[in-house]
Structures are given as C-alpha cells and as structure tokens.
Amino acid sequence: MITLALSKGRIFEETLPLLAAAGITVLEDPEKSRKLILPTNQPDVRVVLVRATDVPTYVEYGGADLGVTGKDTLIEHGGTGIYQPLDLRIARCRVSVAVRADFDYAQAVRQGARLKVATKYTTIAREFFAAKGVHVDMVKLYGSMELAPLTGLADAIVDLVSTGNTLKANQLVEVERIMDISARLVVNQAALKLKQAPLRRIMDAFASAVNAAEKTPEAA
C-alpha cells in the first residue's frame, strides 16, 4: 500500500492533475466526505488528509510514504529525515513582511534595531532579520496574522502572501519579499528503498507532468 499525505484546499486541488498523470484518481471529495483516508482508483494507493504543517511529520515517521507540502512548511519543520526530490511548481505564493501603512519600516529595521514580529514562520523570520542585523521579539500566532499590527501586538508580520488583497483590506502594506514558495514532493527515505518501483512510478509521472506544464504558454 502506498500512502500519500495531503492537506485540504489549494494543495489538494492542484495535486489532482499530477495524480491523474500517474493514473491515480481520488474517489471522494474531501470537502464533502468526513473520511480522513480517501480511496483511489488504484487499490494499492490511498490518500490521508492531514494538517499542512503535519505533512512532513507523517512522511518522516512513516505515517505516509510520500506527501505534498509547501517549502515554508519544510523550512519550519527542518526537513530532516525526508527526501525532497521535486519542486512541483504548484500552490505558488511568497513569504513577505507586512506592516501598517503608517509604520516607518525603513527606520524600524536600521542596523541594531529591535522589532516585534508576529508570525507562525518563526525560523524563516528569525533568519531573515538576523541577516539584516535586526533584533526581533517573536510573537507566534497561527491565524488572523493581520490583526497583530492593527492591535499593537506587533510592529510587523511575516506571512504567506498570494494576491495581497487581504493585506490591502486590512490597511497593511507588503514591505519586503523574503522568498518565493511552492509545493514540494517529499518522500519517506525507508519507503523509497522498500517500495522503490511504485514510488518511482509516481515520482516520474509527477516530474513529467511538471515539465510539461512548464513548457505550456500558460506557465510562461
């Protein structure tokens, strides 16, 4: 049995065409089913639904043979004990710094300054500001990040940004782009040895689909 760990939402939806390229169809809609383990048209392949932040953990410890998760999640997890063979080029976004429109960010991040930052991406944020020589007091949040600067909880936030519409709606501005993010395929290292043939088939199909998508005019 091959077990694939996915999270609901954008990553799940954008992984479906890659699965189709491997001849795999998920037989139930995760938004309509209450099941956490979904069957596929392949009797030896199943999908487990987990929180996005848990995908690397399931793969690392063998709860899943492979999974799809964002680069941001992998950085925060540490990425140890798992093989990362492929950038799937899906679920693209960016990690950015945002502040209130009336906040003097340039002055706040001068060399040696101290900044209060709200984020769930503490590793990414800490490394970014350390490279700038800025001391940060980290406030770890898991949701509604935009509220932190508006309520005085933090000076800035570090968060995922896609369109930027949520920032604008809350009178925040994106002041620095830290890194671009996309989803990665991750594989359990032991599974890759024990189930090499079926896993390689899926990995190769994913790679071919990614390469084909990159060559289309829409991907340009």
Secondary structure, 3 states (H helix, E strand, C coil): CEEEEECCCHHHHHHHHHHHHCCCCECCCCCCCCCCEEEECCCCEEEEECCHHHHHHHHHCCCCCEEEEEHHHHHHHCCCCEEEEEECCCCCEEEEEEEECCCCHHHHCCCCCEEEEEECCHHHHHHHHHHCCCEEEEEECCCCCCHHHHHCCCCEEEEEECCCHHHHHCCEEEEEEEEEECEEEEEEHHHHHHCHHHHHHHHHHHHHHHHHHHHCHHHC
